[in-house]
Each structure stands twice: as structure tokens, then as C-alpha cells.
Amino acid sequence: MVQRKFEEEISSVISKYRKEITGRGPIDTISKVIGHTIYVKLNVAYSLHEKNLYKVVKNYNGLEEVCELYAHDFRGLIDGILTDFGFSIHVDHVLIYPDIDHDYIYCLIVLKKNLEKELIKNLGTS
């Protein structure tokens, strides 16, 4: 129950962030906690303008820089959620991969501690 609520909060916050950046939220967002990682998959409907922009940025080897900017923001968002849920766990690294051809964004958030164990521990105490 706690894990599901946590995953739903991650999906909600990431969806709101996407909407702030592009003006449109994702069609669907799925988040899963697995050990030290949080996996997030956003099903988005890239506009033709977004697709073209990503392709130009990618051609000039700037896609990694754009993803790093988003990763920096994600780090703060996820650390905030972890704090709100009362965990003393922090983000170690964030990887973001926009799959423009299939209308997805994949995010892998690596944590400094095993969140899944903490969620299970909280389940036993609640």
C-alpha cells in the first residue's frame, strides 16, 4: 500500500513537471520502485515541433545536455518526495532517455539506499 502510494506520487509529480515544461502532460506515467532504483516510463504524444527539435538537438550532440538539465530537476523533485514520505534516502544519479520514435520517455533514478526495503519495513510498522 505504501509502495503503491509512493509510486503514484512519483508519477503525479513527474507528470506535472512534464506539463509545466511542454504545456501538455503525458498520456500515461508508470513508476516502479525496485531495490535502489525508481523506474519511470512516460507515454507522451510528442508534437511534430518537439520531434523536430529533439532531432536537431541530437544531431548537434546536445541531447545529453538537455537530458542532464531535466535530470537535475528530477533529482530535486524525487528528493522532495522522499523527504515528504519521511525517508532519509537521496538520489544518487538520474538517467533520462527520450524515445522520440515511439513516444516514450524513460527515466531511471538510482538511489543511495535500498528504498524497496524501507517501504517494506514501513509496511510492517503501519
N, C-alpha and C positions, 0 to 999 in steps of 0.2 A: 504494500500500500504506500509506504513512504517512498520507495523507489519509483513507483509509477507517478506519484505526485511531483517528485523531483524532476523526472524526465519530462513531464508535461510542462513544468515551469521553464525548463531549458528551451523546449520547443516554442513556447509562447514568447519568451524574451528574444530569441533569435529571429522569430517571425516578425516581431515588432521592429527589430533593428533593420531587417531587410526592407520593410515598408518605409521606414524613415529614409533609407538610402535611395531607394528607387521610386517611391511613391506607390508601390504595389507590393503586397505581401506574397509569400509563396502560396501555392495551391495546397500544399500539404508539407508538414515538417514532422519527422520522426527522430526521436532521440533515445539512445540506449546507453546505459552505464554497464561497462564490462571491465571489472577489475580497476586498473589505474587509468582507464580511458573512458571518454564520452564520445560516442559516435553520433553525428547529426547528419541527416540527409534531408535536403530541401528540394521539393519538386516545384520548380519555378517555370513560369511561362516567359522566357526571355523575349523581349521585344526585338524587332529587326534591328533597331538602333543599338540596343545592348549587345546583340550578337556581333554586329559590325565593329563596335567599339572594342570588345574583347579581342576580336581577331586582329585589329590594328595594334593594340597594346601587346598582344602575344608576338606578333611579327617583329616588334621592336624590342623584344626580350624584357618587357616591362610587367608581364603578368605576375611574376613572382613578387615584384614590389607592391603591386595592387593587393595581392593576397596577404602580404605582410601587414599592410595597413588595416585590412579587415581583421586579421588575426590579433593585432594589438587591441582592437576594440572588443573582440570576442573574449580575450583574456580578462579584461575588466568586467565584462558582463557576467562571465561564469564565476569569477572570484566573488562577485557580489552575491550571486545566488547561493554559492557555497556558504558564505558568511550568514546570509539570511536564514539558511537551514541549520545553522549552528555548527557547521563543520570547520575544523581548523586545517583544512586541506586547501592547497593552492594549485593553480595551473602552472605546469612546467613548460609546455610547448603547445602551439596550435598550428595545425596544417589545414589549409583550405584549398580545395580543387574545384573550380567551376567546370562542369561538363556541358559546354555550350551546345554541342550536337544533340544531346539527349535531354536538355532542360533540367539538369540537376546541379546542386552544389553539395559537395561532400566536405564535411568537417571532421577532423579527428583532434580531440582535445586530450592531451596527455597530462595527467595529474602527478603530483609529487608523492601521493599516498594512495592506497587502495580504497577508493570510495565505495565500491560494492560491499566490502567487508564492513565498513562503517554503517552503511544503510541496513545491512542485515543485523548488526549489533543494535541499532536503534529500533528495529522491528521487535527485537526481543525485550526491549525496555519500555515499549509503549503499550 
